[in-house]
Amino acid sequence: VAASRLTVAVLSPGDYKAGQKQREDALIRRTGFTALSRDNVGYYMEVEEAELRRRLSAEANVRISRRGENIVIGPMVSAFASGSAELAGGLRTMLDTAAPVFKEFAKTLVVIHAYTDPTGPAAYNRKLSVRRALTVARYLLDAGIGGDRMVAVGHGSSDPIASNSTAKDRDQN
């Protein structure tokens, strides 16, 4: 994928939350992406969330939640095989279902977070999580989502979304 078509942020664990707003603002300024006014963001996100819930309702393993102005889809269990950056069938199906919604709601930024479990060296896991995030971004790019609307974030194993104490938890990471 040409770098000009895909915006990638590789962030250190813990850096994402503090720098999210600044990075989004920089992305908007750099690409000329038209942001919603603060007055309209809440309503716009509610409508987008409802559409995602409607279309993804058949996906039993997909969770959709709201965190402020963000719509969170996931985590997806077994989205990738262990040690792999190749999309698993369930993730591919979810992306095929969600991509038309992302295209319809073109004023939102799509931030892709990828993780790994702690199996293996930390440096390898960090690179693997970046490759996973880029795989999802490339898939969405091929589905017609503008690269100027996407940011791929690899968290590695040092910023897990689940505890890693059980196989099921590791599967979420």
N, C-alpha and C positions, 0 to 999 in steps of 0.2 A: 504494500500500500504506500503510495506516495506520501511523504511527510506533510506536504501541503494540504492533503485531503483529510488528515487525521491529527487531532490535537492530543498529545499524551502528556500527562503529568505523572512523574514518578516521584512519589512522596515518601518521606521517612515515616515510620510508625509514630503515631501521636501528632504528627504535623498536620494531618488532614483537617481536623476540626478547626484548628486555629486559623488555618490559611484558606479554608473553603471560600469564604466570601470574597477575599482579595483575588483568588484565582478565577472565580466566576466573573468578577468585574473585569479583570484583565482579559479574559477570553472574550467577553462581550465587546470591549473596546477594540481589541486586536482584529476581530473578525467582522465587526460591523453588525453583529447579531442584535436584533431589536429586542430589548428587554420589556417585560410587562411593567406597568406602573404598580407601585405597592398596593394601591387600592384594588386592583384587579387580580393580583396574584392568587389570593385565597380562593376566589370563585373559580378561576381558571383551573387551579389544581384540584378542586373538588370535582369538577366536571371530568377532568382527565382521569382522576382516581376511579370515579364511578364507571367510566368506560373500560378501564383496565380490569376492574373487578368483574364487569359483565363478560368481557371476552375471555378472561382467564379463569372463570368460575369452573370450567371443566377440568382445569389443572389442579388435581387434589393436593399436590405437593408444593404449590406456590402460595406463599403468604404475601399479602399486600397490607402495608400499614402506612400511617401518616406520621411524620416527625416534623412538626412545624410546617414549613412550606415545601418539604420534601416528601415524595412518594417513594416508599421503600418496597421493592419487590425482592423477596427472598428472605433468608438464604435458601438456595436450591440444594437439596441433599443429593449427593453424587452427581454434581454438575460436570465433573471431570474425573477420570480414573486417576488413581494414585500415581503421582509422578508425571502426569500428562497434562498438556495444554489443549488437547483435542476435545471438542464439545461432545458431551454425552447426549444421547437421544432426547432425554427429558428437557434439557436446557435448550436444545435446538428447537424443539416443539414450542416451548415457552417463548423463545425469541421470535419465532415465526408468527405467533399470535400477538405478541406485544408490539412488534415493529410497525404495523399499520397505525396503531394508536400513537406511537412516537412520531410518525409522519404527520398525522392529523393535528397533533398538538405541537406544532413546530417552534413554539416560543420557549420550550423548556430545554434545559441542559440535561443531557443524559450522562450521569456519572457512573462508571462501572467499577465496582470494587471486587477484587479477587484476593483469595486467601489460600493458604496451604496449612496442612497439619504440621506438627513439629518433627515428623520423621525426616531424617537427613540433615545435612548442614544448613545453617541459617542463611548463608549466602546463596546457596542453591535454591532454597525455598523462596527467597526474595525474588530471584530472577524468574522462577517458575510462576509466581503469582503475577508478575508483570506480563509474562507471556500469556497467561490465562486471560487477563484483562484485555490485552491486545487482540486475542482471538475473538472475544465477544465483540469488541469494537469493530474489527474487520467484518465480522458476520453482519452486524447492523449496518455498516457502510455498504456492503453488498446488497442489503435489503432496502437501500435508499435513504438511510438516515445520514444527514450531512456530518462530515467529520468535524466541522467547525462547531457542532453542538455536543460533541462527546469528549469526555475526559476519562482515561483509563488509569486506575490506581491499583497498584500491586502492594498488598500489605505484608506478604510473607507469612511467617508463622509467629511473629512476635506481637501481633495485634489481632488475636483470634476473635471470632464471633461466637465461638462455643468453647467450652472448657478444655477439650482434648483429653478428658479423663476416661471417656468411653469411646468405643468404635463409632457409635452413632454421632457423638460430638465431633470427632475427627472428620467424619464424613461431611459435616457442615462446613468445615474449614477447607 
